Amino acid sequence: MSEQMQWKKSDACNSRGSRCLCLFLLLLVSVSLAFGCAKNREDSEMQEIAYTVVSPQELPQELKTIIDQKKEGEFKLTYLDGDYLYIAVGYGRQTTGGYSIQIPRVYLKDGSIVFESILLGPEGEEPANISYPYAVVKTEKREEPVLFQ
């Protein structure tokens, strides 16, 4: 009889263990789905905005003047000209050349234009040349505020 009781006790443990395992797996799947849906929802709320990087020679004269006045320090600005919105970011005076600015994305989210930029330092030894790295992009005229990141 003790063998029979031993077997039932062991069976009960396996049954509880199976329930715990099932509950754990169900919880894991639920959490995975929740995070997956949240990411898809976040991506669907973002709308990429088409833009063109503008060289200094292509800038409207008034915008060139504004940038020249602000280039000593960091700046973030927008400029409307006809049917276009210009978005500019500057990183101020640098003691060497060789800097570049990366624009990973420009997109619309929550009623604002989000402008992402990254200053990349010079690779290797650069001569002691003063530089004022800045970047300007042009997009269709829009009324939303711009958030710089």
N, C-alpha and C positions, 0 to 999 in steps of 0.2 A: 504494500500500500504506500509505503514511503516513496517508492520509485514512481508511482502514479502521481503522487503529490509533487514530487520533484519535477516531473515532466510538465504538469500544469503550471507550476510556478515559472519554469523556463519559458513556456509558451506565452504566458502573460507578459513576461519581459519583452519578448520579441514583438508581441502585438503592440505594446506601448512604444517600443523603439521604432516600429514601422510607422505608427501614428506621428511620432515626433519627426521622423525623417520626412514624411509626407507634408507635414505642416511647414517644416523648414524649407522644403523645395517650393511649396506654394508661395511662401513669403518671398523667397528669392526671385521667383518669376514675377510676382506682383511688383516688387521694387524695380526690377529691370525694366518692366513695361512702363512704369511710371516715369523713370528717368528718360527712357527712350522717347516717350511721348512729349515730355517737357522739352527736350532738345529739338524735336521736330517742330513743335509749336514756336520755339524761339526762332528757328531758322525761317519759318514761314512768315513771321512778323517782320523780318528784315528784307528790304528790297534793294538790290544793288542799283547804283546810279552810274550811268555811263559818264565817263569823263576823259579829258585829254590833258596830258601834262604839257604845259605851255613854256616855251623857251623865253628867256628875257627879251629877245628881239621881237617876239610876237605879242608882248604885253601892251595894253593900251597905255599911252603916254602918262596919263594921270596916275594909273596904278604903279607904273615904274617910279614916278616921283615919290609916291607914298612909301614904297618899299625902300627907296634910297634914304628917306628920312628916318625910317624905323630900323634899318638893318644892323645898327650897332648893338642893339639888344634883341632879345627874343620877341617875336611877334606872331600873332594869329589874327588874320583879318579876312573879311569878305568884301567883294567889290562887284556891284552890278553895272553892266555896260550893255545897253540894248537888250538883246535876247539871251545874254549869257551871264552866268554867275561865276565869278573867279573866287577861289578859295586859296589863301596863301598862308604858309607857315615859314617862319625864319628862326634860326637857332643862334643868332647873334654873332658877335666877333669871336673867331677862332684863331689861335696863334699859328696854325699850320694849314696847308691846303690838303686836298685829298679826301675831303668829306663828301658824303652823298646822302641823299634823303630818299627813303623808301616810302611809297604810298601803298600799303597793303590793300586797303579797301576804302571805298566811299559808298555809303549806303543810307537808306532811309529807315528809321526805327522810331516808333512811338512819337511820330510827328516832328522829328528832327533829322537833319542830315548829320551823319556821323562821319568825320574825316579822321582817318588814322594815318599817322606819320611816324617814322623812326629815323633818327639821325644815326648814320653809320660812320664810324671813325675811319681815319686813313689807315691803309694797310702798309705796314713797314715804315721805314724812315721817310718822312716828308720834310722838305726844306721849310725853314721858318718863314712862311709866307702867310700874311694875314689874309683870312678869308671870311666871307659872310654867307654861309650856306642857307639857301631858302628854296622852296619849291612852290609852284603855283599850278593849280589845275583849273580847267574850264569845263563847265557843264551847262545844260540848259537852265534858263532863268527859273528859279524856284523861290518860294516865299518862306519856307520853313527855316527855323533858326539852325545854325551850324554848331555842333559840338565837336571840339578838337580833342583827340585822344592820341 
